[in-house]
Amino acid sequence: MSNNTSGNRWKWRQSSVIPGFGLTFGYTVIYLFLIILIPLGGLVWSTAKLGFADFIAIATDSRTLNALRVSFGTAFIAALVNAFFGVIVAWVLTRYRFPGRRFVDAIVDLPFALPTAVAGIALTTLYANRGWVGALFEPFGIKIAFTPTGIVIALIFIGLPFVVRTVQPVMEEIDRQVEEVAATLGANRFQTITRVLLPSLTPAILTGFALAFARGVGEYGSVIFIAGNIPYVSEIAPLLIVIRLEEFNYAGATAIATIMLIISFAMLFLINLIQAWSRKRYGYV
């Protein structure tokens, strides 16, 4: 019994691609503690010094609630839009060959390389009342810049690559013959998409949605210019944290940051549960 156990352990160690599991695992744990867990733990510890009553007072303040609503609401809407159109963009780049395809493929990554402040200034210039796009909507009384709508547009801009780059590799692995077989069995296009393609793409779409949402919640540079920063209207939670820091109200800043951390963790944990369910439901590991 012991010989078999030791043999299995030896085989498991030999099958590892990277040698030195103990060293690499220890480095991973230490790295995560230093870079992620310790800073987040310090944030929670600083908030704990407030006391429960003071924390609830800050959390239930009307300005805090409105800032959180704007941040999470706009990030959620932008992630939904990106989840839909990102799949379409990934489909076009994967399934079709056309002149300029490589150029379009490179443009998708532009929000990754472009400084967020530059993106915010460019979007504000376009969507302001006198901008190229904003001027088209002004006669109808529609204001885009300096409203939550402008925030959504900025978050769509910076979040699209997350969905496209997450879905695209999975879509490339789906053989086109699967679609042809579905068609020969009598499935129409809608049935092929909903019953054949989407089950395979659902985990990747959820991952892209989660990444775009997480990026949108904490985004500051590209939003700060186009938001207008009007309290109770278009003020985002990261800006409110900066305001509290400039007021030397460190307790209020850490409390708002902790609230954002709790809500973000809860939503991402829920998305991960849905991902795990979808993989189990459709038999993907």
Secondary structure, DSSP 8 states (H G I E B T S, - for coil): -HHHHHHHHHHHHHT-SSS-HHHHHHHHHHHHIIIIIHHHHHHHHHHHTT-HHHHHHHHT-HHHHHHHHHHHHHHHHHHHHHHHHHHHHHHHHHH---TTHHHHHHHHTHHHHS-HHHHHHHHHHHHSTTSTTHHHHGGGT---TTSHHHHHHHHHHHHHHHHHHHHHHHHHHS-HHHHHHHHHTT--HHHHIIIIIHHHHHHHHHHHHHHHHHHHHH--HHHHTTS---TTTT--HHHHHHHHHHTT-HHHHHHHHHHHHHHHHHHHHHHHHHHHHHHHHHT--
